[in-house]
Every structure is written in C-alpha cells, then in structure tokens.
Amino acid sequence: MTTPSQDDPIEPQSYANALQDLSVRYERLLGDISILREIDELDDPELEVPDICTRLVEAIASALAVENCSLALLDQNAEFLEIRAASSPFERNARYFGAGEWQGMKFRVSEGVIGKVVQTGQPIRVDDIHQHSDFVHLRGSSVEIRSLLCFPVLGSDKVIGALNLSHASPGFFTLERERTLELVAKRAGRLLVGHVLRQQLREAEQYHRLVMANAADAILVFDVAGKVVSANQAIETITGFPPDTYLRGKTLWLDRVYADDRAQFLRHREEVQASRMTKTLEYRVAASDGTTRYVEERSSAMRDSKGGIVGIISIIRDETERRNSEDLLARQQMRLYSSAKMASLGVMASGIAHEINNPLGIIAGAAEQLERMKGNSEVDLEHIAELSGKITRHVDRIAQIVRAMRNLAREGPQEPLALVPVKQIVDDSIALCRERFKRNDVRLSVMAVPASLTIEVRENQICQVLINLLNNAYDAVDGLADKWVTLEVADEGDSVQFLVTDAGLCPSPDIRDRVFDPFFTTKALGAGIGLGLSISKRIVDAYHGAISMENRCSNTCFVLVLPKKQGETEQ
C-alpha cells in the first residue's frame, strides 16, 4: 500500500466532506460544553430539587436533539425507580413528578433496560428496541421509541438513578453521544447529591433552630475561653438577659454565677474538659431583677476530629421552683418531726413528772434529815455520807432525765454529726419512758451495752426512733395479761443492730407491708395518727440504715440497723 505524498492533489470532494465532518464535530463539542455549562448553572443553593430536575432534562433533550429525556431516581428503600422529570417535544415544557406521582409505572431494580442499568451500574445503548428483549414499554405512553441510550446516575460512588434518552429513529445514538452522556450523568449525579445534602443540611439547621428556640431548658455553647457562642431564648426566661446579650459579650456567664459558687463552677468546667462523660452541677445565678435562681447544668465537652477540645455545650435547667418546694417540704418535715417529738413527750409527760418527783421527794427527805442533824452535838458521819450519796444519786437521775428531754427537743437536722456512745442513747431513751412502763406493770428489759460501742449520729434523732419503737411496744402489750418489752443491742462489725421485741403476736403480712406508711395505724381512734414509724423510717434512711419488722419471730419485733460511720456525702 502506497502512502500519499505531499505532492499528491487533494480531491475537492474529500476535502469538503472532511470539513463538513469537522464542523459537525465542532458543533457537537460546543453542544456538549453548553450542556455542562447549563448543568453548572444549576448548582445554585437557591434552586429546589424539582427545578434542578426539570431544567436538567430540558437542557439535555435540547442539546442532544432527542425526542425524549427522562430522569428516574431510586425510592428510599432502593427497590423501585420512579420517573422524576421528563422532557419531550410532544409536551410544551419539561415536567417534574414528585415521589409517587408518576402515573406510568414503577420500575423494579433489574426490570427493563433502566432497571438493568441501575442494577449493574453500566450504560446500555439500544439501536432498535424491537430487537431488545429487556425493553419494557411504559403503560399508556404514546411516544414512539426505536433507539435508546440509558446511563446510570452516580452519587458518592452509589447509583441513585438513571438518565434515559430515546428517539423514534433506529440507530440514532452514537458512541460519541454515549461518551457525552457519561460526562453529563456524572456531573448530574454530583449536582443532585450535593444539592440534596445541602438541602438536608438546611433542614437540619432549621430543625436545630426550632429545637433551640422551643427548648424549655437553656442551651449554651461556650468556646474554650468560656465565652458564649450560641444561646437559645430560654436563657432569658431564667436570667432575664436576652441571648444576644451573652453573644455580644456584654454579659459573661461567669459573672452571673454567685461568687460563693464560682470555685466549684470552675472546677466543674475543668472536669468536663478532662472527661468524655456528661457532668452535672447545681449552683446559683443572679437574675437581672436581682433574684437568685438555682440552676442545674449538664455539660459535655465538644471535640474536633482529632479529639481536641473546641468548646463546651451546656443544658441549663431552672431548678428554683423545685428547690423552693424542697425547702418548704424540709421546713414542714422539721415541724412534723418537732410535733412528733412533742407528742412523744406528751404521752410520757405524766411518767416523766413522776420520774422526777420520786427522786425530788427522796432528796427533800434527805435534806430534811440533814437539817435536823445540824443542832445535834453528836454528828453521825456515816449517816451524813449515806444521805449525801443518796442526794447525789437522785440529782444525777434527774439530770439524766432533763438531759434526755433537752436532747429530744433539739432540732435534729441542724445538729452536727458526732460519735455518741450507744449506751448513752439507750440510757436517755429508757430514762424518758421507764416510769410509764413501771406504773402500768410492763416489764422492760434492757440488755447491757458496752461502754466502748459508739455510733456516728445525731443523738436526739436516734433517741426519737427508739422512743417511738418503745412507745409502740408499750401500746401493743397494754391490754395483755403478760406484758413485757425487751431492748437488745448487738455489735455487727460495721453497724449496730437494735431489736425491740414485745409480747404481742407478729402482725399479718398486710399490716407488716404498710406499717411504715404515713398515717397508717392499728390503734383505736384518737390513740395515734400513724406518723411515728414513718418519721422513724425517714430518719433511718437518711443515715443509710434500715428499719423493718421481723417476720420470723412469733412476737412483734422491730429491727433497726445503723452504720457506725457516715460517709462524707451523708445528708
């Protein structure tokens, strides 16, 4: 085969054909560029997805001179393909179909040419659909189709749909058109995914703003320097200062925190930054009207992708009403405790008076004898010693009763914790009720308690519990023929156990289950209001102890267990 030389003449017809072919290619290249340029113009954050889809198919159909261009997208479950936009010379404008609006049919993935394209991720070009078994004609469509070009639309390396071009002429689509559509499909995929992501981001931001605006709790975001960079409207409800006041830096959050609480607040922030866990702190802040607000703050550190601290997010709840309610409840409980103690003293008043009168009578008698002896020239020293000893013993007895009454009358929760001999608690409790038991022929037996056994409590509170148990035992045996009550104390290592047992029979399970409920009583009307045991249980619970009614004993037996030492966070 010979190669044409430079001197060989060029046939005018061949030159004209080549020039014409080059012009066609140039026009097609310009068309391809114009499609890509139009697609780039669709990359506008202000455009909605329907606008992008309709303008996309319209641009492709116009530039490639096809008779029909449609865009199909996968549904949320990636099971079906639905036509979302279509452009055809048989219709005036391109149309957009929302999810579920396409009235032709859905394509299941792998069904038809378009389903195969989405399933395999590979384009399909059909020169004549009459010779292609996979082609499925749309139901109710009047469009004549002979040739077809279908290309997958990729988004983030995943197939999200397909672009489908058709023409009434067989063999209309060339390899060159296939390459053009490949570029268009890739660019369209990136465009749609990017726009959907931006739309989702806008929706998320809008949702975030709605959450922030409607949250009942204040949400504050601090930078690493402690300045507020984001705040919702709820902060104004708590402090009286609007959010923008904090954002502009006119008011620092630390300035709102009470001076006495700032040290623990700053320690709390340090702990939040050092931990990956949410930390909670309750403290006081000053509102704009000068009132004090109690707030509970739950904070966690914000970290970047490398784990560095970029700020702190805090959810702040106004706990002022709760704290005020708790303070009111505490005051009411204090009054209730005081009333219960006074009621106990009232029940034992006659016995206490008799308990004091007896030694007073003995003291008076001894003093009278000493008075008569002062004129006697012969002094009986032994008798004087006996009388003075008797006076001393009964003075001590009265002093113990007075001390026990004074201890019981003190405001319990305001007293400091102290290591108290258990024997002293038992002796003081018995001193206030011994005479009542004795006068009504109730045998009261008290086991000896080691002098070295101590317990960390507020003495008056535990005395109140023991007196409640002893008074209940007294009432339980008052009508029995054989009336007895025992008080035993046992050293259990880390705890001390008190057992108060009486001659009464063990109550039924339904009574045992309710015996510590407020206002529950088995006594006759007017004999009691049912608060003694419920108050006793609250006192014991505050010491991390336990009080119960023994169900394995044939007699009524209450068991009180208290730890010898209280933790640092006690009460």
Salt bridges, closest charged atoms under 4 A:
ASP21 OD2 - ARG25 NE 3.05
ASP40 OD1 - ARG187 NE 2.81
ASP43 OD2 - ARG187 NH2 3.87
ASP43 OD1 - ARG198 NH2 2.85
GLU67 OE2 - HIS167 NE2 3.70
ASP128 OD1 - HIS130 ND1 3.83
ASP128 OD2 - ARG146 NH2 2.71
GLU176 OE1 - ARG28 NH1 3.28
GLU178 OE1 - ARG125 NH1 3.61
GLU182 OE2 - LYS186 NZ 3.61
ASP217 OD2 - ARG317 NH2 2.92
ASP244 OD2 - ARG248 NH1 2.80
ASP261 OD2 - ARG284 NE 2.91
GLU282 OE1 - ARG322 NH2 2.50
GLU282 OE2 - ARG323 NH1 2.68
GLU297 OE2 - HIS268 NE2 3.33
GLU297 OE2 - ARG269 NH2 3.05
ASP318 OD2 - ARG293 NH2 2.72
GLU319 OE1 - ARG322 NE 2.55
GLU326 OE2 - ARG322 NH1 2.53
GLU355 OE2 - ARG397 NH2 3.03
GLU355 OE2 - ARG434 NH1 3.27
GLU368 OE2 - ARG372 NH1 3.31
GLU371 OE2 - LYS374 NZ 2.59
GLU386 OE1 - HIS383 ND1 3.89
GLU415 OE2 - ARG410 NE 3.30
ASP427 OD2 - LYS423 NZ 2.79
ASP428 OD1 - ARG403 NH2 2.42
GLU435 OE2 - HIS354 ND1 2.67
ASP475 OD1 - ARG436 NH2 3.48
ASP475 OD2 - LYS523 NZ 2.74
ASP482 OD1 - ARG443 NH1 3.08
ASP491 OD1 - LYS564 NZ 2.76
ASP541 OD2 - LYS537 NZ 2.94
GLU550 OE2 - ARG552 NE 2.92
